[in-house]
Amino acid sequence: MVQVKKAVYDKKGNPASEWSLNGRTDGENKEFVMTRAVTDEQFGHYSRRIQDMGIRVLKGSVPFQRTMDGLRALAEKDQRGFVDLVGPAYPKGTIALSLDMDISLSMEEMIRRGKYANEGEARENITEDRFPINRDVPEPRYSTTVLLIPPYREGITFKDQEAEMEANRLQQLGVAETLAIGARYPHLQYAYYIVGMGSSWRDSDGSLVSPGLWQDGGERGLHLVWRYPENRLGAGGRCVALPQAGA
């Protein structure tokens, strides 16, 4: 945290004429404490980005409704289920997301709930024949917490990322969790591309392919991610994972 400022407001939310002393109030005025988590420079950068986004929405170069959906998701959902993680198993930037899973849904319904711009193409590419979902569970509806794992090092290949996750006892998750993230946290696709490496399929050339989420030209999509041979994850990549039992 950067600094703490205190101000006193009356019951109507207006600044009071006097500061309270020693944290006390006089019954009419109430002291509020604001803790700043960013510097003035960081807040200035944020403000400029918000202003620029507003201009782009006004001009129509950025879709209004998708922008509002992303902001709403950030304000309402992330506050309940989005935390940073630290520890030797987690590269810097790892985050945890709370998810409400329902694997009784068909693959088509999971895709529909994500509201992807390329839904028709996604339905053709992301199928249960290619990416089976394990539905043999006691309860198809459950809550869980998943991890988004960034690259362990710059320029890492998918193959080496997979090995690092295994070494750190992280279980790769696949298409069901990836689609659940797309439906609940749509705005994350504007910051990262998210890969469900726990689901994979080999194309006609023998390349290993997994489902992935990202945006192209401001439009969110569900795509195929070609992992091999020796393709790299990239700085914006995030792999869906879960700590292995006993880790």
N, C-alpha and C positions, 0 to 999 in steps of 0.2 A: 504494500500500500504506500502511496506517495505522501499524503498529508491528510490531516483531519481539520475540518472547519466546523464551527458550531454557530447556529443561529437560533433565535427565539421567535416563535410565531404565535399569534393569538388563535382562538378557536375557529376563526374564519379563514385561517391560513395566511393572514397578512403579517408582515414583519412587526414585531412588538417594538415599543420605543426603548426598552431597556433590556440589557442582557441579564439572564438569571445568574445567580452566584452559586458556585460550588455544586452545579448540577441540579439546583432546586428550582421549582416553579412557584409562582404565587397563587396558583389555583386558576388564574385566567389565562396565563401564558404557558406555553409548553416548549421545551427545548428539544430540537431535533439535531441529530448528529449525522453529518454526511462524511463518509470516508471515500476519498478519491483513490481509485485504483490505477489511474493513468496519469502521465505527465501532461502539461499544457501542449507540448508538441504533438503527443499522440492524439490528444483530443482534437487538436486542430486538423490533423490528418484525417481523422474520422469525420469531422464536420465537412471538410472539403469533398470527401467521397460521397457523403449523403447528399450534399448540394448537387454534385455532378450527376448522381443517380436521379435526383428529382428533375433535373433539366432533361435528361434522356427520356424519362417517363413522359414528361410534358410534350416532347417532340415526337413521341411514339416509337423511338428506336429501341426501347425496352418495354416489354409487355406490362401493362399496369397490374392486371390481376395476379400474374405470377410473382411480381415484385411484392405485392401486398401479402400473398400467401407465404412467401419466404419470411417477410418481416413478422407476420403473425406467428409462424412456427417458431421463430427465434425467441420472441417475447413470451409466448405462452407455454411452449412445450419444453424448450431447452432448459428453462429454469427448474424443471422437475426431473430431468433425466439426462443431463449433459455435464460431465465432470472431467477435469484433467486428472491423469494418472501419472505417478512418478514411481520409479523403482528400476532395479537393474534389468528386469525382463522387458521393460517398456521403453522404446526409443522416445526421445523428447518429442512431445506433440501428441502422444497417445491420449485418446479420450474414451470414456465409457458412455454408452447410451442405453437407456432403459427402453425395452420393447415389450409390447403385448403381442404375442404370437398367436396365430390361428392357422394351424396347418391342415384343418379340415377344408379350407378354401381350395378351389382348383387353381392351377397355375394361371389360367386366364383371368380369374378374379383377382389374384394377387397383383397381376400386371395392371389391370384396370384401376385398382385403388391407387396406384402410383401416379396416374394422370400424366403419362409421358407423351411428349410431342410426337414420338415415332411409335405409338402404340401398335399400329398394324404391323410394322416391321418387327417390333419386339415380339409379338405373338408368334411370328414365323420362326424367329431365331431362338427364342428362349422357350423351349418346350420340355415337358417332363420326360420325353424319350431321351433327350440329350442330357438333361440335368435332373435326375430323379430326386424326389423329396422323400425322406424317411418319415413315413406316416405311422409306423409301428411304435406308437408311444402311448402311455396310459391315459394321458389327457391332451387332446389336440389344442386346447386353449391354455396358455400359460404366460406368465411374465418372466422376463429374463433380462440380464444385462450383458451387452456385447461390447467388444473393444474395436476401435479403429486403429490399426497399427501402421504408423508411417514407415518409410524406408529405414532400415537399420544403418545404412550409410549411403552416401551420395553415389549414384550410378549403379546401384545394386540391381542384379537381374532378378526376375521372378523366382528362378530356381534357387538362388542364394537366399532370397528373402524367405522362401519356404523352409529352407534348412535352418535359418536363424530362429524362425518361429518355433520349429520343432525342438531346437536346442533349448529354447526358453520355455518349453512346455506350454505352448499356446496352440490350441486346437483351431484349425482353419474352419470357418463356417462358410456356408454356400448360398444357394439361390434363395431359399426361404427367408433367411435373415437379411440378405441383401435387399430383397423386395420389400420387406417390412421396414427397413431403413428408408427406402425411397418413398414409401407412403407416409411415414410419420415425420421424417426430417427432410423434406424436399429441398430446402435451402442449402443443405450441405453439398449438394451437387454443384453449386456455384463456387465452392471453395476447393473441393477435392474431386478426384475420380475414385470411386469405391469399388473394390473387386472382391467377389466372393470366391476365393481360390479353393474353398472346400467342395465346390462343384466344378467338374471339368469334363470336357468332351474333346475328342480328337477329330479334326476335320479331314478332308480327303487327302491333304498333303502331310498328314501326321502331326500337325501343329496342335499343341494343347491350348484349349480355349476355355474361358470362364465368363460368367455374366458380370457386367460392370455398369455402374451409374456415372454419368457425367453430363455436362452441358456443352452445347455447341451453338454459338451465336445467341446466347441467352435462352435457349430452349433445352429443357431437361430431357434426357433420353435414357433408354435402357438398351445396352449394346453388348456385343461380343468383344472380349479382350483376348488378343492373341498373346500367349505367354512364352511359348518356345518357338524356335530355338533362340535362347539367350536374349530375349526381349527384356528391356529394363522397366522397372516399376515407375521411376520418375518421382520428382520431389512432391508432386501433388497427389500421388497415389496413397490410398489407405486400404489395408486388408482387413476384412471382417474376421474376428477371432474371439476365442473364449479361453480362459485359463483351463488347462486340463485338470481333471480331478486330482486332488492332492498337491497341486502346484502352489 
